[in-house]
Amino acid sequence: MTATLMIGFGAWTYLSEDASNTAEPLQLAAAAAPEAASPPATGAKPDPGLNTAATPVEAPPPAEAAAAAEIPPVDGLKISSQSWRRGGLGSKALVTFTLRNGNDYAVKDIEITCAFNRRDGSHLTDRTRVIRDTVNMKSRKTFARMHVGFVNVNANKAKCSLVTASRL
């Protein structure tokens, strides 16, 4: 049994070293290929057999360019008011806040994160929650007493902020 394991381990080591040795020269050859195509820096004439023409770079299609320049949905969202209280024997954080959607489209799956601090301002914990509800375009919606997680009993202050959202 031990001999079989040793033979198997030896074969695996040999094959993995062999595979890593063959992959490395291919990467080096690919990296060195563009340097060979550039003309010499000195005043010598370039080799006539050497192709020195620049390869054109394709521009992305207009649809992809527009998607890349599009503003993320979370940028149009804003928390206009927020407060929090304890629930569940003092261990649950229940947050009430109002979201304003300034986008020209509805948003959903809004992720918020809340930072909890002590009375002196020192940081205790962060809690993140995804809201599976929809906020319509150019509107506001209040979420009352939403459970964002369990918090330390020393938490006194909370500050929530938006992380991400999805366009509907």
C-alpha positions in Angstrom: 0.0 0.0 0.0 2.8 2.5 1.0 4.7 1.6 -2.2 1.7 2.3 -4.3 1.3 5.7 -2.7 4.9 6.5 -3.2 4.9 5.6 -6.9 1.7 7.6 -7.4 3.1 10.6 -5.7 6.3 10.3 -7.7 4.4 10.1 -11.0 2.3 13.1 -10.0 5.3 15.2 -9.1 7.1 14.2 -12.4 4.0 15.0 -14.5 3.3 18.3 -12.8 6.9 19.5 -13.2 6.8 18.4 -16.8 3.6 20.4 -17.4 4.9 23.5 -15.8 8.2 23.3 -17.8 6.3 23.2 -21.1 4.0 26.1 -20.3 6.7 28.5 -19.3 8.6 28.7 -22.7 5.3 29.3 -24.5 4.6 32.3 -22.4 8.1 33.7 -22.9 7.9 33.2 -26.7 4.6 35.0 -26.8 5.9 37.9 -24.8 9.1 38.1 -27.0 7.2 38.1 -30.3 6.1 41.8 -30.3 9.7 42.9 -29.6 11.0 41.0 -32.7 8.5 42.9 -34.9 9.7 46.4 -33.9 12.2 48.1 -36.2 15.8 48.5 -34.9 16.4 51.7 -32.9 19.7 52.5 -34.8 19.9 54.1 -38.2 20.2 50.7 -39.9 17.6 49.7 -42.5 14.9 47.3 -41.4 15.0 43.8 -42.7 12.8 43.6 -45.9 11.4 40.2 -44.8 10.4 41.7 -41.4 6.8 42.9 -41.2 6.9 46.3 -39.4 3.3 47.4 -40.2 1.3 48.2 -37.1 -1.7 46.0 -36.5 -4.9 48.0 -36.2 -6.7 47.9 -32.8 -10.4 47.2 -33.1 -12.7 49.6 -31.4 -15.5 48.1 -29.2 -18.9 47.9 -30.8 -21.1 51.0 -30.0 -23.4 48.9 -27.7 -20.5 47.9 -25.5 -19.0 51.4 -25.5 -22.4 52.8 -24.3 -22.7 50.1 -21.6 -19.2 50.9 -20.3 -20.0 54.7 -20.2 -23.3 54.1 -18.5 -23.7 55.4 -14.9 -24.2 52.7 -12.3 -27.7 52.5 -10.9 -26.5 53.1 -7.3 -25.3 56.6 -8.3 -28.9 57.7 -8.8 -30.0 56.4 -5.3 -29.8 58.4 -2.1 -30.7 57.7 1.5 -32.6 60.8 2.5 -33.3 59.9 6.1 -32.3 57.1 8.5 -32.7 56.0 12.1 -32.2 52.8 14.0 -33.4 51.1 17.2 -32.9 47.8 18.9 -35.2 44.8 18.8 -35.2 41.2 19.9 -34.0 41.7 23.5 -31.5 44.3 22.4 -29.5 42.2 20.0 -31.1 43.0 16.6 -30.5 46.2 14.7 -33.8 47.5 13.1 -33.1 50.3 10.6 -35.7 52.7 9.2 -34.6 54.7 6.1 -36.0 56.3 3.0 -34.5 55.7 -0.4 -34.8 58.3 -3.2 -34.4 57.0 -6.8 -33.3 59.8 -9.1 -32.7 57.4 -12.1 -34.9 57.3 -15.2 -35.5 53.6 -14.5 -36.5 51.4 -11.6 -33.9 49.7 -9.4 -34.0 46.5 -7.5 -31.7 44.3 -5.3 -30.3 47.3 -3.4 -27.4 46.4 -1.2 -26.8 48.6 1.9 -24.1 48.4 4.6 -24.5 49.8 8.1 -21.5 50.7 10.3 -22.2 50.6 14.1 -20.1 52.7 16.5 -19.8 53.1 20.3 -20.8 56.3 22.0 -17.2 57.6 21.8 -17.2 57.0 18.0 -15.0 54.0 17.9 -16.0 51.4 15.3 -17.7 48.2 16.4 -19.1 46.3 13.4 -20.5 46.4 9.9 -23.7 44.7 8.7 -24.7 44.3 5.1 -28.2 43.5 3.7 -29.7 43.1 0.2 -33.1 44.6 -0.2 -35.0 42.5 -2.8 -37.7 45.2 -3.3 -38.1 47.6 -6.2 -37.9 51.4 -6.1 -39.6 53.0 -9.1 -38.1 55.7 -11.2 -38.0 59.2 -9.9 -39.7 58.2 -6.6 -38.9 57.4 -3.0 -39.7 54.5 -0.7 -39.5 54.1 3.0 -38.3 50.8 4.6 -39.5 50.7 8.2 -37.7 48.6 10.9 -35.7 46.5 8.5 -33.5 43.9 10.3 -30.0 44.4 9.1 -28.3 41.9 11.6 -27.2 41.3 15.1 -25.2 44.0 16.8 -23.0 44.4 19.8 -24.8 45.7 23.0 -22.3 48.6 23.1 -23.4 49.9 19.7 -24.9 53.4 20.0 -24.7 55.0 16.6 -25.4 53.6 13.1 -24.6 55.0 9.6 -25.9 53.2 6.6 -24.7 53.7 3.0 -25.6 52.3 -0.4 -23.2 49.7 -2.0 -24.8 48.5 -5.2 -28.1 48.2 -7.0 -29.5 46.5 -10.2 -31.3 48.2 -13.0 -34.8 46.9 -13.7 
